[in-house]
Amino acid sequence: MSRRLLFGAAALVLAALIAIDVFWWAPGPKPGPHDVVIREGSTIASVSRQLSKEGAIPGTARTFYAMARLFGSHDPIQAGEFRIPRGMGGAAILNLLQHGKPLLRLVTVTEGMPAIIVEEKLGSNPYLAGPMPAIPEGTLLPDSYGYQRGETRSALVGRMQQAMTTTLDALWPKRSNDCPISTPDQAITLASIVEKETAKADERPLVAGVYCNRLRIGMPLQADPTVIYPVTKGKPLGRRILKSELSADNPYNTYRRRGLPQGPIANPGKASIEAVLHPAQTKALYFVADGSGGHVFADTLAEQNANVAKWYAIRRQRGQM
C-alpha cells in the first residue's frame, strides 16, 4: 500500500475518531444542568430528535441516532423526567435515559392540613396533569409523596388516600376500648380534632382522653376548631371566634350539639389517630392553654376556671386582651 493510501486511511480513521468524540462524548450546546421529559413509548429515534431540538446533544438527531445504534445499548428508553448535569455527553445521556432513575419530585401534606389547602396546593402545581378531584375531608394521610412530572392529580390523590386506608386498616384492629367510638370514620373525625387542638406530641393522648371522657358521659366536646371549620373549611381563622359563630346551629358546632361533628375537620396524622385509638387513661374533662405552647388539664370545672383565669392573666400581660 502506498504512503498516500496509508495517509488517507489514517486520516479517515482520525476523522472518524474526532466525529465520535464530538458527536458521542461531547455535551450539547445547551448549558446544563437542565431537565428533559421523556414521554411513554419514546424510542431512540424520537429521543434523538427531541434531544437535538432541546440542544442537549451536539450535531444532528441523525448523527446521534447513528452513534446510539453503533455504540449504545439497545435497551428501551424510560419515560419520566431526567436531569442532565452540566457537561454530560451524548453517550452518558443515552445511558441515563435507559438505565438511570427518573427525577422524583416531592409534595408534602402536613399533619392537620385540611382538604381545601391540599386541593389548592395540587391544583396549582405546574408539574401535575389532569383535573383536580374533590377530596373528602380526612381521607388523606399526611406525609411526603414522591411523584414524577406529568403524573395526574387524581392518581397522586389516590395514593394519598390509599396510604390513609392502609394505615387505618392496620391501626383499627389494635385499638383499646377506652374511647366510645365504634367505626374507623369516627376515629378519623376525633383524630382530626385532636390534631387541631395540640401540636405537642406528648399531649395528643391526653387531649384524646379528655374528649373520650366527654363522649362517654354525653358532655359536649366544645372544641373551638370544629366551630371554625364551617367558616373557613379548615383554613386559619385569623381572629377570635365570634359569639354568633359559637351559637350557630350547624353539624360542626360541638358547643350546640353533643357527640362528634358531622365529619373530620382536617387530615389527621398517624400519631393523632393512634392517640384516639389508645387515649391516655385520665379523669380530666377540661384543658386550656398554659402560655408556653401546651395545655394544662383539669378534672373539675372549678380547676378549669382557675386555669382559665391564669391563662387570661398571661394574655393581659402580653397585651392580647
C-alpha positions in Angstrom: 0.0 0.0 0.0 1.4 3.4 -1.0 2.1 6.1 1.5 -0.7 8.2 0.0 -3.2 5.4 0.7 -1.9 4.8 4.2 -2.1 8.5 4.9 -5.6 8.6 3.5 -6.7 5.7 5.6 -5.2 7.2 8.7 -6.9 10.5 8.0 -10.2 8.7 7.7 -9.7 6.9 11.0 -8.7 10.1 12.7 -11.7 11.9 11.3 -14.0 9.1 12.5 -12.4 9.3 16.0 -12.9 13.1 16.0 -16.5 12.6 14.9 -17.1 10.1 17.6 -15.6 12.4 20.2 -17.6 15.4 19.1 -20.9 13.8 18.4 -20.9 11.0 21.0 -18.9 12.0 24.1 -19.2 15.8 24.0 -22.0 17.8 25.5 -24.6 19.7 23.5 -24.8 23.5 23.1 -27.4 24.0 25.9 -25.6 24.6 29.2 -26.6 22.3 32.0 -28.0 21.3 34.2 -31.3 21.0 32.5 -34.3 18.7 32.6 -35.8 16.6 29.8 -39.2 15.0 29.9 -39.4 11.7 28.1 -42.9 10.5 27.2 -44.2 7.0 27.4 -43.4 5.0 24.3 -40.4 7.1 23.2 -37.8 5.4 21.0 -34.1 6.2 20.3 -35.2 7.8 17.1 -37.8 10.1 18.7 -35.5 10.9 21.6 -32.7 11.7 19.2 -35.0 14.3 17.6 -36.1 15.6 21.0 -32.6 16.0 22.4 -31.3 17.7 19.3 -34.2 20.1 19.3 -33.6 20.9 23.0 -29.9 21.4 22.5 -28.9 18.6 24.8 -26.6 16.9 22.2 -24.2 18.2 19.6 -24.8 17.7 15.9 -28.0 16.4 14.3 -30.6 14.0 15.5 -29.5 11.6 12.7 -25.9 11.7 13.8 -26.8 10.9 17.4 -29.2 8.1 16.3 -26.4 6.6 14.2 -23.9 6.8 17.1 -26.5 5.3 19.5 -27.2 2.4 17.2 -23.4 1.7 16.7 -22.1 2.3 20.2 -25.0 2.4 22.6 -27.1 -0.1 24.4 -30.3 -1.3 22.7 -32.2 -1.3 26.0 -35.5 0.6 25.9 -35.8 4.3 26.7 -37.5 5.0 30.0 -40.4 7.5 30.4 -40.1 10.3 33.0 -38.3 13.5 33.8 -34.5 13.4 33.9 -31.9 16.0 35.0 -28.9 16.2 32.7 -25.9 17.5 34.5 -23.6 20.2 33.1 -21.1 18.8 30.6 -22.8 15.4 30.1 -22.2 14.0 26.6 -24.4 12.0 24.3 -23.2 8.6 25.4 -23.9 9.3 29.1 -27.2 10.9 28.3 -28.4 7.8 26.5 -27.3 5.6 29.4 -29.1 7.9 31.8 -32.4 7.7 29.8 -32.0 3.9 29.5 -30.8 2.9 33.0 -30.9 6.0 35.3 -33.6 6.9 37.8 -36.2 9.5 36.7 -36.3 12.7 38.7 -38.6 12.4 41.7 -40.4 15.4 42.9 -42.0 15.7 46.4 -45.2 17.2 47.7 -45.9 17.3 51.4 -49.3 17.1 53.2 -48.6 18.3 56.7 -50.4 16.9 59.8 -53.7 18.7 60.2 -53.8 20.2 56.6 -57.4 20.5 55.5 -58.6 19.2 52.1 -59.2 22.6 50.7 -55.5 23.5 51.1 -54.4 20.2 49.6 -56.7 20.9 46.6 -55.2 24.4 46.2 -51.6 23.0 46.5 -52.0 20.2 44.0 -54.2 22.3 41.7 -51.6 25.0 41.3 -48.7 22.5 40.9 -47.4 23.0 37.3 -45.8 19.6 37.1 -49.0 17.6 37.7 -51.6 16.9 35.0 -55.3 16.5 34.7 -58.2 18.0 36.6 -58.2 18.3 40.4 -60.6 15.9 42.0 -62.7 16.9 45.0 -61.1 15.5 48.2 -63.4 14.4 51.0 -62.1 15.7 54.3 -59.9 13.4 56.4 -59.2 10.9 53.6 -55.5 11.7 53.1 -52.6 10.5 55.2 -50.2 13.4 55.9 -46.8 12.6 54.5 -44.3 13.5 51.8 -45.2 11.9 48.5 -42.9 11.4 45.5 -44.3 11.9 42.0 -43.0 12.2 38.5 -43.7 15.2 36.3 -46.8 14.6 34.3 -48.5 12.3 36.9 -52.2 13.1 37.1 -53.6 14.8 40.2 -56.2 12.1 40.6 -53.5 9.4 40.7 -51.5 11.3 43.3 -54.6 11.9 45.5 -55.5 8.2 45.1 -52.1 7.2 46.5 -52.6 9.6 49.4 -56.0 8.1 50.1 -54.7 4.6 49.8 -52.0 5.4 52.4 -54.7 6.5 54.8 -56.8 3.4 54.2 -53.8 1.1 54.7 -52.7 2.9 57.9 -56.2 2.9 59.4 -56.7 -0.8 58.5 -53.5 -1.6 60.4 -54.3 0.5 63.5 -58.0 -0.1 63.9 -57.9 -3.8 64.9 -55.3 -3.0 67.6 -57.4 -0.2 69.3 -58.2 -0.2 73.0 -61.7 0.0 74.5 -61.0 3.3 76.3 -62.9 5.5 73.8 -66.6 5.2 72.9 -66.1 5.3 69.1 -67.4 2.4 67.0 -66.2 3.0 63.5 -62.9 4.0 61.7 -64.7 7.1 60.3 -65.4 8.2 63.9 -61.8 7.6 64.8 -60.7 9.9 61.9 -63.1 12.6 62.9 -62.0 12.6 66.5 -58.3 12.4 65.5 -58.8 15.5 63.3 -60.0 17.4 66.3 -57.0 16.2 68.4 -54.7 17.2 65.6 -56.1 20.8 65.6 -56.1 21.2 69.4 -52.4 20.5 70.1 -49.1 20.5 68.2 -47.3 18.8 71.1 -46.8 15.0 70.5 -46.9 14.1 74.2 -50.3 15.9 74.7 -52.2 14.1 72.0 -53.2 11.0 74.1 -54.3 13.4 76.9 -56.4 15.6 74.6 -57.9 12.4 73.2 -58.5 11.1 76.7 -60.5 14.3 77.6 -62.7 14.1 74.5 -63.2 10.3 75.0 -64.3 11.1 78.6 -66.8 13.7 77.3 -68.2 11.4 74.8 -68.6 8.7 77.4 -70.7 10.9 79.7 -72.6 12.7 77.0 -70.9 16.1 77.6 -70.5 18.4 74.6 -67.0 18.4 73.2 -66.9 22.2 73.0 -64.0 22.1 70.5 -63.2 25.5 69.0 -61.7 24.0 65.8 -65.0 22.4 64.9 -66.7 25.8 65.2 -64.2 27.4 62.9 -64.4 24.7 60.2 -67.7 25.7 58.6 -66.4 29.3 58.5 -63.1 28.6 56.8 -63.2 25.0 55.7 -60.1 24.4 57.8 -58.0 27.4 56.9 -56.8 29.6 59.8 -59.5 32.0 61.1 -57.1 34.8 61.8 -59.2 36.3 64.6 -61.2 35.3 67.7 -64.3 33.3 67.3 -67.4 35.4 67.3 -70.3 34.8 69.7 -72.6 34.3 66.7 -70.3 31.5 65.5 -70.3 29.8 68.9 -74.1 29.9 68.9 -74.6 28.9 65.3 -76.6 25.7 64.9 -74.8 23.5 62.4 -73.5 19.9 62.3 -69.9 21.1 63.3 -70.8 23.2 66.3 -69.8 21.0 69.2 -70.9 23.7 71.7 -74.5 23.4 70.5 -74.6 19.7 69.6 -73.4 16.7 71.6 -71.2 14.0 70.2 -68.9 14.1 67.3 -69.3 16.7 64.5 -70.6 15.7 61.1 -67.2 14.6 59.8 -63.4 15.3 60.0 -62.2 18.9 60.1 -58.7 18.1 58.7 -56.4 15.3 57.6 -55.0 13.8 60.9 -51.6 12.3 61.1 -50.8 8.8 62.2 -49.9 9.9 65.7 -53.2 11.6 66.3 -55.1 8.5 65.0 -53.1 6.4 67.4 -53.8 8.8 70.3 -57.6 8.4 69.7 -57.3 4.6 69.4 -55.1 4.5 72.6 -56.1 7.5 74.7 -54.5 8.3 78.0 -56.3 7.0 81.0 -57.2 10.2 82.7 -60.1 11.7 84.6 -59.6 15.1 83.0 -62.6 16.7 81.3 -61.1 20.1 80.6 -57.9 21.7 79.2 -56.8 25.2 78.4 -53.6 26.8 77.1 -50.8 27.3 79.6 -49.0 30.1 77.8 -46.0 28.0 76.8 -47.4 26.3 73.7 -49.0 23.5 75.7 -52.1 23.0 77.8 -53.0 22.4 81.5 -55.6 19.7 82.2 -58.3 19.7 84.9 -60.7 17.1 86.3 -63.3 19.6 87.6 -64.9 22.8 86.4 -63.5 24.6 89.4 -60.0 23.6 88.5 -60.7 24.6 84.9 -62.0 28.0 85.8 -58.8 28.7 87.9 -56.6 27.6 84.9 -58.6 29.8 82.6 -58.1 32.8 84.9 -54.4 32.2 84.9 -54.4 32.0 81.0 -56.4 35.2 80.8 -53.8 36.9 83.1 -51.0 35.8 80.9 -52.8 37.1 77.8 -53.4 40.5 79.5 -49.7 40.7 80.4 -48.9 40.1 76.7 -51.4 42.8 75.6 -53.7 40.2 73.9 -56.7 41.2 75.9 
